[in-house]
Amino acid sequence: RAVSMYVTFGSAKEAEKKTGIPGMVIMSGIVLLSISMKDIMSKIVIKL
């Protein structure tokens, strides 16, 4: 888990260089996305 966070942070740094968007913004976006994906997935599972 720590490894995936590290990889994510690394790619956020790369994206920061390319896009000029701060890495922390990208990081929080990814975190929010993964949280909402978990939410959506659990909702789908409950429906099934």
C-alpha positions in Angstrom: 0.0 0.0 0.0 2.8 2.4 0.9 4.5 1.4 -2.4 1.4 2.3 -4.5 1.2 5.6 -2.7 4.9 6.2 -3.5 4.3 5.3 -7.1 1.3 7.6 -7.2 3.3 10.4 -5.7 6.0 9.8 -8.3 3.6 10.0 -11.2 2.0 13.1 -9.6 5.4 14.7 -9.7 5.8 13.8 -13.3 2.3 15.2 -14.1 3.3 18.3 -12.2 6.2 18.9 -14.6 4.1 18.3 -17.6 0.9 20.2 -16.7 2.2 22.7 -14.1 -0.5 21.6 -11.7 0.9 21.1 -8.2 1.6 17.5 -7.3 -0.5 17.8 -4.1 -3.5 18.9 -6.1 -3.1 15.8 -8.3 -2.6 13.6 -5.3 -5.7 14.8 -3.5 -7.6 14.4 -6.7 -6.4 10.8 -7.1 -7.3 10.1 -3.4 -10.8 11.6 -3.8 -11.3 9.6 -7.0 -10.3 6.3 -5.4 -12.5 7.0 -2.4 -15.5 7.8 -4.6 -14.7 4.7 -6.8 -14.9 2.6 -3.6 -18.2 4.2 -2.8 -19.6 3.5 -6.3 -18.3 0.0 -6.2 -19.9 -0.8 -2.9 -23.2 0.7 -4.1 -23.0 -1.5 -7.2 -22.2 -4.6 -5.2 -25.2 -3.8 -2.9 -27.5 -3.5 -5.9 -26.3 -6.8 -7.3 
